[in-house]
Amino acid sequence: AQVLLKETIEHIRRFYKETLIVIKPKPFKTVEANDWIKDIVDCFEDKRLVIDFTPLVFTAPKTMMAIFNSPSTACFDFVINEVPCIEHARYGYNYYNFHPKGSYLSDFGVFKTSTVEELDNAISKVKNGTLRIMSRDSLKEHI
């Protein structure tokens, strides 16, 4: 998880040098759950990189893109607002034993990446407006 978060931040910065990056951890605060995130954010020494616990229902409509490092139902706050979503994750053999198709997020228009090259490609598509998103109407039909 730490490697993926660092990769995600570094590669967002390649395309969006001055844009605010908001890290949204799980809504509960425990050492095991998310204190490690603060350590990673602090190592970047970037005043435009923050941690925020505001519920996504309020922030998603203002977001230019969302990147997830693991499957999360939080993606629906973004999908319903037609925000481009990327799942940047790498799963091990055991994960695929239980989930042969991989993450369910791609069923809802979330673009899957697992390498930094794929992540760069996806962020580039967001920046130039060509990353495929699921429309509200398509989401309604899907569910």
N, C-alpha and C positions, 0 to 999 in steps of 0.2 A: 504494500500500500504506500509506503514512504517513497519508494522509487517512482511509482506511477504519479504520485502527487508532484514530486519534483520535476519529472518530465513534463507534466501538464503545464505547470507554471512557466518553466523555461521556454516551452514551445509557444505558449500564448504570447509571451513577451517578444518573440521573434516577429510577430505580426502586429501586435498591439503594444507598442512601446510605452505609451502614456495612459492607457485605459485602466480604470479601476478594475482590479480582479478581487472578487469576493469569494472567499472559501466558506462554504456552509456545512459545518459538521453536523453530526447527529444532534438532536435538540437536548440531549442530556450531557452533563459535564462530569466525566470521571477520567481518571488517569488512563485507564485501559481504552476507553472509547475515543477520546480525542485530544488529550493533552499533548500528544506527540505532534499534532498538527501545528500548534503554536511554535514548537521548536523549529519546524521546517519553515514556517512563514518568517520567523525571526532571522533565520540564516540568510534570507534573500536581501535583508536590509532595504526593503522597497516600501516606501510610504504609500504607494498605490496598490498594495497587496494587504488585504485585511481579512479578519475572521469576523463573521456576523451570524447571530442566531435568530435574526428576524424571520418569522414564518414566510415560506416561499410564496404563499398566496399573495403576499404584498409586494414581493420583489420580482417575481417571475415576469410580470408584464413589462418591466423596465429593463429586462436583460437582453443583451445582443446575442448571447450564445450560452449554452450550459454544457459542461463537460462532467461526466460521471466516471469515477474510477472503479465502481462496482454497481451492480444492479440496485436500483432504488425506486420505490414508488414515487419519490419526489419528482421524477421525470415528468409525471403527469401534469404538475403545475406549469411546466414549461411547454409541453406538447399542446395542452389546451389553449395556450396563448400563442401558438405557432412560432415558438422560439426554436431556432436550430439547436439540436441536441446531438452530442457525441458521447459514446461510451468508450473511453480509453482504458482497456483492461486486458489482462492476460490471465487465463484460467488454466489450472493444472488438470492432469489426467483424472483425478478423483471428481472434479467438478463435472466433467463431461460424462462420467459414469452415471451421475444423477440427472444431468441436464444435457442430453445428447445434441440438442439443437443449439446449445449455448444459451446466452442471456435472452430473456423474453423481450428486452427493450427494442430490439430491431423490429418486432411485430408492430411497434407503435411509432415507426419513423425515426428511431434513434440510430445514427450512423455509427457503426462499430469500427474501432481501430485497435490494433494491438502492438504496432511498431511506431517508432517516432516518425518514420517516413509517412506512414498512413495518417498519423495525427497531424503532421504538417499539411498534408494534402487536404484533410478535412477542414482545418482552420482556414486554409487558403480559400476553400470553397465558401466558407461562411463569409469571409471578408469580401469576396467578389459576388456574393449573392446567389451562388449556384448549388449550395448544399440542399439536397432534397429534404423537405419537411412534410409532416403529415398535417393536412388541413383539419380544421375542426369537424367539417362534414365527414371526412374520411374516418376520423376517430369515432364519431358517433355511429357510423355504419359498422365499424370494426367491433365495437363493444355491443 
